[in-house]
Amino acid sequence: MFGYGMPELIIILAIALIVFGPQKLPDMARSLGRALANFKRAADDFKNIIEEEARAEEEKQALEKAEKQALEAEETVADETGSGKDDSGAGGEKRG
């Protein structure tokens, strides 16, 4: 715990007891505990938000990569068939 051993903590507690008195010390310890809990909660929330944003960015990059690969595959198929247009007949000429 921050490099403090038991003797150092006892000395700090004794000084706090002398300075603040036995009536105020429990209230101060409670307030300090609440403040540390709130700080920890805020730090955890911040960490979760950063992780969610990183995950969303990774998903976005994976989606862009997949779209790029799909476009390349379409171009390859179009090049192999000799035409980049749809040959279904719905574009103009009537057959028959």
Buried (B, 14 or more C-beta within 10 A) or exposed (E): EEEEEEEEEEEEEEEBEEEBEEEEBEEEEEEEEEEEEEEEEEEEEEEEEEEEEEEEEEEEEEEEEEEEEEEEEEEEEEEEEEEEEEEEEEEEEEEE
